[in-house]
Amino acid sequence: MSGLSYETVARFAQQFGLIYFGLIFLAGVAYALRPSKRAEFQHAARMPLDDGEQP
């Protein structure tokens, strides 16, 4: 029998999952706040209000 118990594996999975999803969240926030994407996101925000005219 190995030294890995259910509690050890569960604790590792919880900690790794927290770190993994935290990094994914921070990457998403960094992507959304990039200055080079500002115009693209502003255009996407106005799309529902446009009358179908293309720029």
PDBQT receptor file of N, H, CA, C and O in Angstrom, charges set to zero:
ATOM      1  N   MET A   1       0.850  -1.176   0.000  1.00  0.00    +0.000 N 
ATOM      2  CA  MET A   1       0.000   0.000   0.000  1.00  0.00    +0.000 C 
ATOM      3  C   MET A   1       0.898   1.241   0.000  1.00  0.00    +0.000 C 
ATOM      4  O   MET A   1       1.876   1.310   0.745  1.00  0.00    +0.000 OA
ATOM      5  N   SER A   2       0.561   2.198  -0.826  1.00  0.00    +0.000 N 
ATOM      6  H   SER A   2      -0.233   2.142  -1.431  1.00  0.00    +0.000 HD
ATOM      7  CA  SER A   2       1.380   3.404  -0.917  1.00  0.00    +0.000 C 
ATOM      8  C   SER A   2       1.049   4.366   0.216  1.00  0.00    +0.000 C 
ATOM      9  O   SER A   2       0.091   4.159   0.960  1.00  0.00    +0.000 OA
ATOM     10  N   GLY A   3       1.839   5.403   0.336  1.00  0.00    +0.000 N 
ATOM     11  H   GLY A   3       2.617   5.572  -0.268  1.00  0.00    +0.000 HD
ATOM     12  CA  GLY A   3       1.660   6.375   1.404  1.00  0.00    +0.000 C 
ATOM     13  C   GLY A   3       0.616   7.431   1.090  1.00  0.00    +0.000 C 
ATOM     14  O   GLY A   3       0.402   8.346   1.886  1.00  0.00    +0.000 OA
ATOM     15  N   LEU A   4      -0.046   7.316  -0.073  1.00  0.00    +0.000 N 
ATOM     16  H   LEU A   4       0.128   6.573  -0.719  1.00  0.00    +0.000 HD
ATOM     17  CA  LEU A   4      -1.052   8.302  -0.436  1.00  0.00    +0.000 C 
ATOM     18  C   LEU A   4      -2.428   7.862   0.060  1.00  0.00    +0.000 C 
ATOM     19  O   LEU A   4      -2.956   6.835  -0.367  1.00  0.00    +0.000 OA
ATOM     20  N   SER A   5      -2.987   8.639   0.949  1.00  0.00    +0.000 N 
ATOM     21  H   SER A   5      -2.558   9.473   1.295  1.00  0.00    +0.000 HD
ATOM     22  CA  SER A   5      -4.332   8.349   1.416  1.00  0.00    +0.000 C 
ATOM     23  C   SER A   5      -5.319   9.216   0.648  1.00  0.00    +0.000 C 
ATOM     24  O   SER A   5      -4.917  10.126  -0.077  1.00  0.00    +0.000 OA
ATOM     25  N   TYR A   6      -6.568   8.947   0.798  1.00  0.00    +0.000 N 
ATOM     26  H   TYR A   6      -6.895   8.208   1.387  1.00  0.00    +0.000 HD
ATOM     27  CA  TYR A   6      -7.604   9.729   0.133  1.00  0.00    +0.000 C 
ATOM     28  C   TYR A   6      -7.519  11.196   0.541  1.00  0.00    +0.000 C 
ATOM     29  O   TYR A   6      -7.665  12.086  -0.297  1.00  0.00    +0.000 OA
ATOM     30  N   GLU A   7      -7.285  11.446   1.818  1.00  0.00    +0.000 N 
ATOM     31  H   GLU A   7      -7.167  10.723   2.499  1.00  0.00    +0.000 HD
ATOM     32  CA  GLU A   7      -7.219  12.817   2.314  1.00  0.00    +0.000 C 
ATOM     33  C   GLU A   7      -6.048  13.579   1.697  1.00  0.00    +0.000 C 
ATOM     34  O   GLU A   7      -6.178  14.759   1.374  1.00  0.00    +0.000 OA
ATOM     35  N   THR A   8      -4.912  12.912   1.535  1.00  0.00    +0.000 N 
ATOM     36  H   THR A   8      -4.807  11.953   1.798  1.00  0.00    +0.000 HD
ATOM     37  CA  THR A   8      -3.745  13.550   0.936  1.00  0.00    +0.000 C 
ATOM     38  C   THR A   8      -4.019  13.928  -0.511  1.00  0.00    +0.000 C 
ATOM     39  O   THR A   8      -3.719  15.045  -0.932  1.00  0.00    +0.000 OA
ATOM     40  N   VAL A   9      -4.583  13.010  -1.267  1.00  0.00    +0.000 N 
ATOM     41  H   VAL A   9      -4.827  12.103  -0.925  1.00  0.00    +0.000 HD
ATOM     42  CA  VAL A   9      -4.883  13.262  -2.673  1.00  0.00    +0.000 C 
ATOM     43  C   VAL A   9      -5.951  14.349  -2.796  1.00  0.00    +0.000 C 
ATOM     44  O   VAL A   9      -5.845  15.221  -3.659  1.00  0.00    +0.000 OA
ATOM     45  N   ALA A  10      -6.967  14.306  -1.953  1.00  0.00    +0.000 N 
ATOM     46  H   ALA A  10      -7.053  13.598  -1.253  1.00  0.00    +0.000 HD
ATOM     47  CA  ALA A  10      -8.033  15.303  -1.998  1.00  0.00    +0.000 C 
ATOM     48  C   ALA A  10      -7.490  16.688  -1.664  1.00  0.00    +0.000 C 
ATOM     49  O   ALA A  10      -7.848  17.663  -2.325  1.00  0.00    +0.000 OA
ATOM     50  N   ARG A  11      -6.644  16.792  -0.663  1.00  0.00    +0.000 N 
ATOM     51  H   ARG A  11      -6.353  16.000  -0.126  1.00  0.00    +0.000 HD
ATOM     52  CA  ARG A  11      -6.061  18.086  -0.286  1.00  0.00    +0.000 C 
ATOM     53  C   ARG A  11      -5.199  18.628  -1.422  1.00  0.00    +0.000 C 
ATOM     54  O   ARG A  11      -5.266  19.817  -1.733  1.00  0.00    +0.000 OA
ATOM     55  N   PHE A  12      -4.396  17.777  -2.041  1.00  0.00    +0.000 N 
ATOM     56  H   PHE A  12      -4.341  16.811  -1.789  1.00  0.00    +0.000 HD
ATOM     57  CA  PHE A  12      -3.569  18.212  -3.170  1.00  0.00    +0.000 C 
ATOM     58  C   PHE A  12      -4.447  18.682  -4.324  1.00  0.00    +0.000 C 
ATOM     59  O   PHE A  12      -4.162  19.717  -4.928  1.00  0.00    +0.000 OA
ATOM     60  N   ALA A  13      -5.506  17.947  -4.643  1.00  0.00    +0.000 N 
ATOM     61  H   ALA A  13      -5.739  17.107  -4.153  1.00  0.00    +0.000 HD
ATOM     62  CA  ALA A  13      -6.394  18.322  -5.744  1.00  0.00    +0.000 C 
ATOM     63  C   ALA A  13      -7.088  19.654  -5.457  1.00  0.00    +0.000 C 
ATOM     64  O   ALA A  13      -7.251  20.471  -6.364  1.00  0.00    +0.000 OA
ATOM     65  N   GLN A  14      -7.491  19.878  -4.232  1.00  0.00    +0.000 N 
ATOM     66  H   GLN A  14      -7.359  19.215  -3.496  1.00  0.00    +0.000 HD
ATOM     67  CA  GLN A  14      -8.143  21.135  -3.879  1.00  0.00    +0.000 C 
ATOM     68  C   GLN A  14      -7.180  22.310  -4.004  1.00  0.00    +0.000 C 
ATOM     69  O   GLN A  14      -7.541  23.354  -4.547  1.00  0.00    +0.000 OA
ATOM     70  N   GLN A  15      -5.977  22.148  -3.510  1.00  0.00    +0.000 N 
ATOM     71  H   GLN A  15      -5.685  21.300  -3.068  1.00  0.00    +0.000 HD
ATOM     72  CA  GLN A  15      -5.008  23.236  -3.576  1.00  0.00    +0.000 C 
ATOM     73  C   GLN A  15      -4.574  23.500  -5.016  1.00  0.00    +0.000 C 
ATOM     74  O   GLN A  15      -4.476  24.655  -5.431  1.00  0.00    +0.000 OA
ATOM     75  N   PHE A  16      -4.317  22.449  -5.773  1.00  0.00    +0.000 N 
ATOM     76  H   PHE A  16      -4.397  21.511  -5.436  1.00  0.00    +0.000 HD
ATOM     77  CA  PHE A  16      -3.918  22.621  -7.166  1.00  0.00    +0.000 C 
ATOM     78  C   PHE A  16      -5.056  23.238  -7.966  1.00  0.00    +0.000 C 
ATOM     79  O   PHE A  16      -4.814  24.099  -8.812  1.00  0.00    +0.000 OA
ATOM     80  N   GLY A  17      -6.285  22.819  -7.718  1.00  0.00    +0.000 N 
ATOM     81  H   GLY A  17      -6.481  22.119  -7.031  1.00  0.00    +0.000 HD
ATOM     82  CA  GLY A  17      -7.431  23.382  -8.415  1.00  0.00    +0.000 C 
ATOM     83  C   GLY A  17      -7.613  24.855  -8.117  1.00  0.00    +0.000 C 
ATOM     84  O   GLY A  17      -7.927  25.635  -9.016  1.00  0.00    +0.000 OA
ATOM     85  N   LEU A  18      -7.422  25.246  -6.875  1.00  0.00    +0.000 N 
ATOM     86  H   LEU A  18      -7.167  24.612  -6.144  1.00  0.00    +0.000 HD
ATOM     87  CA  LEU A  18      -7.532  26.655  -6.497  1.00  0.00    +0.000 C 
ATOM     88  C   LEU A  18      -6.483  27.487  -7.220  1.00  0.00    +0.000 C 
ATOM     89  O   LEU A  18      -6.790  28.552  -7.757  1.00  0.00    +0.000 OA
ATOM     90  N   ILE A  19      -5.260  27.010  -7.235  1.00  0.00    +0.000 N 
ATOM     91  H   ILE A  19      -5.010  26.146  -6.799  1.00  0.00    +0.000 HD
ATOM     92  CA  ILE A  19      -4.183  27.735  -7.912  1.00  0.00    +0.000 C 
ATOM     93  C   ILE A  19      -4.442  27.783  -9.410  1.00  0.00    +0.000 C 
ATOM     94  O   ILE A  19      -4.276  28.832 -10.034  1.00  0.00    +0.000 OA
ATOM     95  N   TYR A  20      -4.849  26.656  -9.997  1.00  0.00    +0.000 N 
ATOM     96  H   TYR A  20      -4.984  25.804  -9.490  1.00  0.00    +0.000 HD
ATOM     97  CA  TYR A  20      -5.095  26.578 -11.437  1.00  0.00    +0.000 C 
ATOM     98  C   TYR A  20      -6.194  27.546 -11.858  1.00  0.00    +0.000 C 
ATOM     99  O   TYR A  20      -6.000  28.327 -12.789  1.00  0.00    +0.000 OA
ATOM    100  N   PHE A  21      -7.329  27.508 -11.198  1.00  0.00    +0.000 N 
ATOM    101  H   PHE A  21      -7.487  26.873 -10.441  1.00  0.00    +0.000 HD
ATOM    102  CA  PHE A  21      -8.435  28.384 -11.574  1.00  0.00    +0.000 C 
ATOM    103  C   PHE A  21      -8.155  29.841 -11.228  1.00  0.00    +0.000 C 
ATOM    104  O   PHE A  21      -8.655  30.741 -11.903  1.00  0.00    +0.000 OA
ATOM    105  N   GLY A  22      -7.369  30.087 -10.192  1.00  0.00    +0.000 N 
ATOM    106  H   GLY A  22      -6.963  29.356  -9.643  1.00  0.00    +0.000 HD
ATOM    107  CA  GLY A  22      -6.953  31.450  -9.894  1.00  0.00    +0.000 C 
ATOM    108  C   GLY A  22      -6.085  32.021 -11.004  1.00  0.00    +0.000 C 
ATOM    109  O   GLY A  22      -6.249  33.179 -11.388  1.00  0.00    +0.000 OA
ATOM    110  N   LEU A  23      -5.168  31.220 -11.519  1.00  0.00    +0.000 N 
ATOM    111  H   LEU A  23      -5.035  30.280 -11.207  1.00  0.00    +0.000 HD
ATOM    112  CA  LEU A  23      -4.324  31.673 -12.633  1.00  0.00    +0.000 C 
ATOM    113  C   LEU A  23      -5.136  31.875 -13.910  1.00  0.00    +0.000 C 
ATOM    114  O   LEU A  23      -4.886  32.818 -14.660  1.00  0.00    +0.000 OA
ATOM    115  N   ILE A  24      -6.100  31.001 -14.159  1.00  0.00    +0.000 N 
ATOM    116  H   ILE A  24      -6.303  30.235 -13.550  1.00  0.00    +0.000 HD
ATOM    117  CA  ILE A  24      -6.968  31.162 -15.330  1.00  0.00    +0.000 C 
ATOM    118  C   ILE A  24      -7.765  32.462 -15.211  1.00  0.00    +0.000 C 
ATOM    119  O   ILE A  24      -7.903  33.197 -16.189  1.00  0.00    +0.000 OA
ATOM    120  N   PHE A  25      -8.282  32.742 -14.034  1.00  0.00    +0.000 N 
ATOM    121  H   PHE A  25      -8.170  32.145 -13.240  1.00  0.00    +0.000 HD
ATOM    122  CA  PHE A  25      -9.029  33.970 -13.810  1.00  0.00    +0.000 C 
ATOM    123  C   PHE A  25      -8.152  35.197 -14.036  1.00  0.00    +0.000 C 
ATOM    124  O   PHE A  25      -8.566  36.140 -14.710  1.00  0.00    +0.000 OA
ATOM    125  N   LEU A  26      -6.946  35.192 -13.478  1.00  0.00    +0.000 N 
ATOM    126  H   LEU A  26      -6.609  34.426 -12.930  1.00  0.00    +0.000 HD
ATOM    127  CA  LEU A  26      -6.047  36.327 -13.641  1.00  0.00    +0.000 C 
ATOM    128  C   LEU A  26      -5.642  36.516 -15.104  1.00  0.00    +0.000 C 
ATOM    129  O   LEU A  26      -5.495  37.649 -15.561  1.00  0.00    +0.000 OA
ATOM    130  N   ALA A  27      -5.462  35.429 -15.831  1.00  0.00    +0.000 N 
ATOM    131  H   ALA A  27      -5.581  34.508 -15.459  1.00  0.00    +0.000 HD
ATOM    132  CA  ALA A  27      -5.138  35.532 -17.252  1.00  0.00    +0.000 C 
ATOM    133  C   ALA A  27      -6.302  36.147 -18.016  1.00  0.00    +0.000 C 
ATOM    134  O   ALA A  27      -6.085  36.956 -18.918  1.00  0.00    +0.000 OA
ATOM    135  N   GLY A  28      -7.528  35.779 -17.675  1.00  0.00    +0.000 N 
ATOM    136  H   GLY A  28      -7.704  35.121 -16.942  1.00  0.00    +0.000 HD
ATOM    137  CA  GLY A  28      -8.700  36.365 -18.319  1.00  0.00    +0.000 C 
ATOM    138  C   GLY A  28      -8.843  37.842 -18.031  1.00  0.00    +0.000 C 
ATOM    139  O   GLY A  28      -9.179  38.622 -18.922  1.00  0.00    +0.000 OA
ATOM    140  N   VAL A  29      -8.593  38.227 -16.808  1.00  0.00    +0.000 N 
ATOM    141  H   VAL A  29      -8.320  37.593 -16.084  1.00  0.00    +0.000 HD
ATOM    142  CA  VAL A  29      -8.668  39.649 -16.441  1.00  0.00    +0.000 C 
ATOM    143  C   VAL A  29      -7.576  40.432 -17.158  1.00  0.00    +0.000 C 
ATOM    144  O   VAL A  29      -7.828  41.526 -17.664  1.00  0.00    +0.000 OA
ATOM    145  N   ALA A  30      -6.370  39.882 -17.206  1.00  0.00    +0.000 N 
ATOM    146  H   ALA A  30      -6.166  38.994 -16.796  1.00  0.00    +0.000 HD
ATOM    147  CA  ALA A  30      -5.274  40.569 -17.896  1.00  0.00    +0.000 C 
ATOM    148  C   ALA A  30      -5.585  40.718 -19.379  1.00  0.00    +0.000 C 
ATOM    149  O   ALA A  30      -5.295  41.758 -19.970  1.00  0.00    +0.000 OA
ATOM    150  N   TYR A  31      -6.173  39.686 -19.986  1.00  0.00    +0.000 N 
ATOM    151  H   TYR A  31      -6.408  38.842 -19.505  1.00  0.00    +0.000 HD
ATOM    152  CA  TYR A  31      -6.536  39.761 -21.405  1.00  0.00    +0.000 C 
ATOM    153  C   TYR A  31      -7.610  40.828 -21.630  1.00  0.00    +0.000 C 
ATOM    154  O   TYR A  31      -7.532  41.598 -22.587  1.00  0.00    +0.000 OA
ATOM    155  N   ALA A  32      -8.592  40.870 -20.765  1.00  0.00    +0.000 N 
ATOM    156  H   ALA A  32      -8.655  40.244 -19.988  1.00  0.00    +0.000 HD
ATOM    157  CA  ALA A  32      -9.695  41.811 -20.937  1.00  0.00    +0.000 C 
ATOM    158  C   ALA A  32      -9.261  43.257 -20.710  1.00  0.00    +0.000 C 
ATOM    159  O   ALA A  32      -9.857  44.174 -21.276  1.00  0.00    +0.000 OA
ATOM    160  N   LEU A  33      -8.248  43.471 -19.903  1.00  0.00    +0.000 N 
ATOM    161  H   LEU A  33      -7.763  42.727 -19.444  1.00  0.00    +0.000 HD
ATOM    162  CA  LEU A  33      -7.818  44.830 -19.586  1.00  0.00    +0.000 C 
ATOM    163  C   LEU A  33      -6.639  45.313 -20.434  1.00  0.00    +0.000 C 
ATOM    164  O   LEU A  33      -6.099  46.390 -20.182  1.00  0.00    +0.000 OA
ATOM    165  N   ARG A  34      -6.236  44.528 -21.435  1.00  0.00    +0.000 N 
ATOM    166  H   ARG A  34      -6.675  43.653 -21.640  1.00  0.00    +0.000 HD
ATOM    167  CA  ARG A  34      -5.136  44.956 -22.301  1.00  0.00    +0.000 C 
ATOM    168  C   ARG A  34      -5.559  46.186 -23.090  1.00  0.00    +0.000 C 
ATOM    169  O   ARG A  34      -6.638  46.195 -23.683  1.00  0.00    +0.000 OA
ATOM    170  N   PRO A  35      -4.727  47.227 -23.107  1.00  0.00    +0.000 N 
ATOM    171  CA  PRO A  35      -5.077  48.444 -23.852  1.00  0.00    +0.000 C 
ATOM    172  C   PRO A  35      -5.261  48.198 -25.342  1.00  0.00    +0.000 C 
ATOM    173  O   PRO A  35      -6.045  48.900 -25.981  1.00  0.00    +0.000 OA
ATOM    174  N   SER A  36      -4.562  47.222 -25.916  1.00  0.00    +0.000 N 
ATOM    175  H   SER A  36      -3.925  46.652 -25.397  1.00  0.00    +0.000 HD
ATOM    176  CA  SER A  36      -4.672  46.977 -27.350  1.00  0.00    +0.000 C 
ATOM    177  C   SER A  36      -6.022  46.370 -27.734  1.00  0.00    +0.000 C 
ATOM    178  O   SER A  36      -6.387  46.398 -28.909  1.00  0.00    +0.000 OA
ATOM    179  N   LYS A  37      -6.761  45.828 -26.786  1.00  0.00    +0.000 N 
ATOM    180  H   LYS A  37      -6.465  45.805 -25.832  1.00  0.00    +0.000 HD
ATOM    181  CA  LYS A  37      -8.072  45.223 -27.056  1.00  0.00    +0.000 C 
ATOM    182  C   LYS A  37      -9.228  46.172 -26.778  1.00  0.00    +0.000 C 
ATOM    183  O   LYS A  37     -10.386  45.806 -26.981  1.00  0.00    +0.000 OA
ATOM    184  N   ARG A  38      -8.940  47.369 -26.323  1.00  0.00    +0.000 N 
ATOM    185  H   ARG A  38      -7.999  47.666 -26.158  1.00  0.00    +0.000 HD
ATOM    186  CA  ARG A  38      -9.986  48.305 -25.912  1.00  0.00    +0.000 C 
ATOM    187  C   ARG A  38     -10.966  48.605 -27.044  1.00  0.00    +0.000 C 
ATOM    188  O   ARG A  38     -12.178  48.533 -26.841  1.00  0.00    +0.000 OA
ATOM    189  N   ALA A  39     -10.465  48.940 -28.225  1.00  0.00    +0.000 N 
ATOM    190  H   ALA A  39      -9.480  48.999 -28.389  1.00  0.00    +0.000 HD
ATOM    191  CA  ALA A  39     -11.340  49.283 -29.346  1.00  0.00    +0.000 C 
ATOM    192  C   ALA A  39     -12.193  48.089 -29.761  1.00  0.00    +0.000 C 
ATOM    193  O   ALA A  39     -13.371  48.249 -30.082  1.00  0.00    +0.000 OA
ATOM    194  N   GLU A  40     -11.613  46.910 -29.755  1.00  0.00    +0.000 N 
ATOM    195  H   GLU A  40     -10.656  46.781 -29.494  1.00  0.00    +0.000 HD
ATOM    196  CA  GLU A  40     -12.363  45.707 -30.124  1.00  0.00    +0.000 C 
ATOM    197  C   GLU A  40     -13.510  45.446 -29.144  1.00  0.00    +0.000 C 
ATOM    198  O   GLU A  40     -14.619  45.113 -29.561  1.00  0.00    +0.000 OA
ATOM    199  N   PHE A  41     -13.248  45.595 -27.859  1.00  0.00    +0.000 N 
ATOM    200  H   PHE A  41     -12.347  45.865 -27.520  1.00  0.00    +0.000 HD
ATOM    201  CA  PHE A  41     -14.286  45.367 -26.862  1.00  0.00    +0.000 C 
ATOM    202  C   PHE A  41     -15.349  46.466 -26.890  1.00  0.00    +0.000 C 
ATOM    203  O   PHE A  41     -16.526  46.187 -26.662  1.00  0.00    +0.000 OA
ATOM    204  N   GLN A  42     -14.953  47.704 -27.165  1.00  0.00    +0.000 N 
ATOM    205  H   GLN A  42     -13.996  47.931 -27.350  1.00  0.00    +0.000 HD
ATOM    206  CA  GLN A  42     -15.943  48.772 -27.277  1.00  0.00    +0.000 C 
ATOM    207  C   GLN A  42     -16.858  48.533 -28.476  1.00  0.00    +0.000 C 
ATOM    208  O   GLN A  42     -18.064  48.768 -28.397  1.00  0.00    +0.000 OA
ATOM    209  N   HIS A  43     -16.291  48.070 -29.576  1.00  0.00    +0.000 N 
ATOM    210  H   HIS A  43     -15.311  47.878 -29.641  1.00  0.00    +0.000 HD
ATOM    211  CA  HIS A  43     -17.100  47.754 -30.755  1.00  0.00    +0.000 C 
ATOM    212  C   HIS A  43     -18.074  46.612 -30.439  1.00  0.00    +0.000 C 
ATOM    213  O   HIS A  43     -19.246  46.676 -30.812  1.00  0.00    +0.000 OA
ATOM    214  N   ALA A  44     -17.601  45.588 -29.767  1.00  0.00    +0.000 N 
ATOM    215  H   ALA A  44     -16.650  45.536 -29.464  1.00  0.00    +0.000 HD
ATOM    216  CA  ALA A  44     -18.460  44.463 -29.403  1.00  0.00    +0.000 C 
ATOM    217  C   ALA A  44     -19.570  44.896 -28.450  1.00  0.00    +0.000 C 
ATOM    218  O   ALA A  44     -20.678  44.363 -28.510  1.00  0.00    +0.000 OA
ATOM    219  N   ALA A  45     -19.285  45.855 -27.572  1.00  0.00    +0.000 N 
ATOM    220  H   ALA A  45     -18.385  46.288 -27.523  1.00  0.00    +0.000 HD
ATOM    221  CA  ALA A  45     -20.295  46.339 -26.629  1.00  0.00    +0.000 C 
ATOM    222  C   ALA A  45     -21.392  47.123 -27.341  1.00  0.00    +0.000 C 
ATOM    223  O   ALA A  45     -22.539  47.119 -26.894  1.00  0.00    +0.000 OA
ATOM    224  N   ARG A  46     -21.055  47.802 -28.451  1.00  0.00    +0.000 N 
ATOM    225  H   ARG A  46     -20.123  47.805 -28.814  1.00  0.00    +0.000 HD
ATOM    226  CA  ARG A  46     -22.037  48.595 -29.187  1.00  0.00    +0.000 C 
ATOM    227  C   ARG A  46     -22.800  47.787 -30.235  1.00  0.00    +0.000 C 
ATOM    228  O   ARG A  46     -23.791  48.279 -30.773  1.00  0.00    +0.000 OA
ATOM    229  N   MET A  47     -22.372  46.572 -30.538  1.00  0.00    +0.000 N 
ATOM    230  H   MET A  47     -21.566  46.173 -30.101  1.00  0.00    +0.000 HD
ATOM    231  CA  MET A  47     -23.003  45.777 -31.596  1.00  0.00    +0.000 C 
ATOM    232  C   MET A  47     -24.511  45.580 -31.400  1.00  0.00    +0.000 C 
ATOM    233  O   MET A  47     -25.242  45.699 -32.383  1.00  0.00    +0.000 OA
ATOM    234  N   PRO A  48     -25.021  45.289 -30.212  1.00  0.00    +0.000 N 
ATOM    235  CA  PRO A  48     -26.466  45.106 -30.063  1.00  0.00    +0.000 C 
ATOM    236  C   PRO A  48     -27.269  46.387 -30.331  1.00  0.00    +0.000 C 
ATOM    237  O   PRO A  48     -28.455  46.317 -30.655  1.00  0.00    +0.000 OA
ATOM    238  N   LEU A  49     -26.638  47.534 -30.199  1.00  0.00    +0.000 N 
ATOM    239  H   LEU A  49     -25.675  47.591 -29.936  1.00  0.00    +0.000 HD
ATOM    240  CA  LEU A  49     -27.331  48.799 -30.373  1.00  0.00    +0.000 C 
ATOM    241  C   LEU A  49     -27.272  49.320 -31.804  1.00  0.00    +0.000 C 
ATOM    242  O   LEU A  49     -28.012  50.240 -32.155  1.00  0.00    +0.000 OA
ATOM    243  N   ASP A  50     -26.405  48.748 -32.635  1.00  0.00    +0.000 N 
ATOM    244  H   ASP A  50     -25.804  48.001 -32.350  1.00  0.00    +0.000 HD
ATOM    245  CA  ASP A  50     -26.274  49.184 -34.015  1.00  0.00    +0.000 C 
ATOM    246  C   ASP A  50     -27.507  48.777 -34.830  1.00  0.00    +0.000 C 
ATOM    247  O   ASP A  50     -28.192  47.807 -34.507  1.00  0.00    +0.000 OA
ATOM    248  N   ASP A  51     -27.765  49.525 -35.872  1.00  0.00    +0.000 N 
ATOM    249  H   ASP A  51     -27.208  50.314 -36.135  1.00  0.00    +0.000 HD
ATOM    250  CA  ASP A  51     -28.911  49.247 -36.741  1.00  0.00    +0.000 C 
ATOM    251  C   ASP A  51     -28.540  48.300 -37.889  1.00  0.00    +0.000 C 
ATOM    252  O   ASP A  51     -29.265  48.234 -38.882  1.00  0.00    +0.000 OA
ATOM    253  N   GLY A  52     -27.473  47.597 -37.777  1.00  0.00    +0.000 N 
ATOM    254  H   GLY A  52     -26.884  47.651 -36.971  1.00  0.00    +0.000 HD
ATOM    255  CA  GLY A  52     -27.040  46.680 -38.833  1.00  0.00    +0.000 C 
ATOM    256  C   GLY A  52     -26.065  47.294 -39.799  1.00  0.00    +0.000 C 
ATOM    257  O   GLY A  52     -25.695  46.661 -40.787  1.00  0.00    +0.000 OA
ATOM    258  N   GLU A  53     -25.638  48.510 -39.542  1.00  0.00    +0.000 N 
ATOM    259  H   GLU A  53     -25.939  49.025 -38.739  1.00  0.00    +0.000 HD
ATOM    260  CA  GLU A  53     -24.656  49.166 -40.395  1.00  0.00    +0.000 C 
ATOM    261  C   GLU A  53     -23.265  48.664 -40.049  1.00  0.00    +0.000 C 
ATOM    262  O   GLU A  53     -22.912  48.544 -38.875  1.00  0.00    +0.000 OA
ATOM    263  N   GLN A  54     -22.488  48.374 -41.063  1.00  0.00    +0.000 N 
ATOM    264  H   GLN A  54     -22.775  48.471 -42.017  1.00  0.00    +0.000 HD
ATOM    265  CA  GLN A  54     -21.109  47.928 -40.850  1.00  0.00    +0.000 C 
ATOM    266  C   GLN A  54     -20.181  49.132 -40.965  1.00  0.00    +0.000 C 
ATOM    267  O   GLN A  54     -20.388  49.986 -41.827  1.00  0.00    +0.000 OA
ATOM    268  N   PRO A  55     -19.169  49.215 -40.119  1.00  0.00    +0.000 N 
ATOM    269  CA  PRO A  55     -18.226  50.350 -40.181  1.00  0.00    +0.000 C 
ATOM    270  C   PRO A  55     -17.343  50.280 -41.398  1.00  0.00    +0.000 C 
ATOM    271  O   PRO A  55     -16.499  51.154 -41.599  1.00  0.00    +0.000 OA
TER     272      PRO A  55
